[in-house]
Amino acid sequence: MSKLSPYINEIVSFIVMLLMLAALVAGQTNARAYQLAALDAASNEVIRTSHFRLEDE
């Protein structure tokens, strides 16, 4: 057996933990962009709705 055999589980767990940390950091850096896109989409929906109301009246 290799010297690393007893530590395979710990090595895999450490790699998974680093990948999860990278995903968290990437999500946090993109959170502001997603929030701005959601606000923009919501404001466009309000403008579109009020425009339709004016046309119907």
C-alpha positions as CSV (number, residue, x, y, z in Angstrom):
1,M,0.0,0.0,0.0
2,S,1.0,3.5,-0.6
3,K,1.8,6.0,2.1
4,L,-1.1,8.1,0.9
5,S,-3.7,5.4,1.1
6,P,-4.9,6.1,4.7
7,Y,-5.3,9.8,3.8
8,I,-7.3,9.5,0.6
9,N,-10.6,10.4,2.3
10,E,-9.0,13.5,3.9
11,I,-7.5,14.6,0.6
12,V,-10.7,14.2,-1.3
13,S,-12.6,16.1,1.5
14,F,-10.1,18.9,1.4
15,I,-10.5,19.2,-2.4
16,V,-14.3,19.2,-2.2
17,M,-14.1,21.9,0.6
18,L,-11.9,24.1,-1.6
19,L,-14.3,23.7,-4.6
20,M,-17.2,24.7,-2.4
21,L,-15.3,27.7,-1.1
22,A,-14.6,28.7,-4.7
23,A,-18.3,28.4,-5.5
24,L,-19.2,30.5,-2.5
25,V,-16.8,33.3,-3.5
26,A,-17.9,33.2,-7.1
27,G,-21.5,33.4,-6.0
28,Q,-20.9,36.3,-3.7
29,T,-19.0,38.3,-6.4
30,N,-21.9,37.8,-8.8
31,A,-24.6,38.6,-6.3
32,R,-24.6,42.3,-6.9
33,A,-24.9,41.8,-10.7
34,Y,-27.8,39.4,-10.2
35,Q,-29.5,41.9,-7.9
36,L,-29.1,44.8,-10.4
37,A,-30.4,42.6,-13.2
38,A,-33.5,41.6,-11.1
39,L,-34.2,45.3,-10.3
40,D,-33.9,46.2,-13.9
41,A,-36.2,43.4,-15.0
42,A,-38.7,44.4,-12.3
43,S,-38.7,48.1,-13.4
44,N,-39.1,47.1,-17.0
45,E,-42.1,45.0,-16.1
46,V,-43.7,48.0,-14.3
47,I,-43.0,50.3,-17.3
48,R,-44.5,47.8,-19.7
49,T,-47.6,47.3,-17.5
50,S,-48.3,51.0,-17.1
51,H,-47.8,51.4,-20.9
52,F,-50.5,48.8,-21.6
53,R,-52.8,50.5,-19.2
54,L,-52.5,53.8,-20.9
55,E,-53.2,52.2,-24.3
56,D,-56.4,50.5,-23.0
57,E,-57.8,53.6,-21.4
